[in-house]
Amino acid sequence: MIHWHYHRSWQTGGNAIILLGLLSLGALILSLKQYIVDKDFFNIIMLSGISLFLIVGGIYVKWWAKKNGKK
């Protein structure tokens, strides 16, 4: 039973990481016009990278939890 709870907590953690990635992607989209006007391409690249890293990382955590979870 403990193993099942452990599995579910990793699934929830993966969902939280994906949500955080989507929120940072939303922040990028909302401020993209200002970044382009200021020619601040470093922040565009940085926020894009962080967003993609979090989304892919969250998907990987969910996949890993499903693979190693209770069958």
C-alpha positions, 0 to 999 in steps of 0.5 A: 500500500505504501508503494501505491501512495508513493506512485501516486505522489510522483504522478501528482508531482509530475502534474505540478511540474507540467503546470509550472511549465505551462504557467511560465510559458503563459508568462512568456506569451503575456510579456512577449510583446514587451520583450520584443520592443525592448529587444530582450531576446535573452529573456525570451530564450531563457523563459522558453527554455525553462518552460520547455524543460519543466514541461518535458521534465514533468512528462518524464516524471509521470512516465517514470512513475507509471513505469515503476508504479504498482501494476 
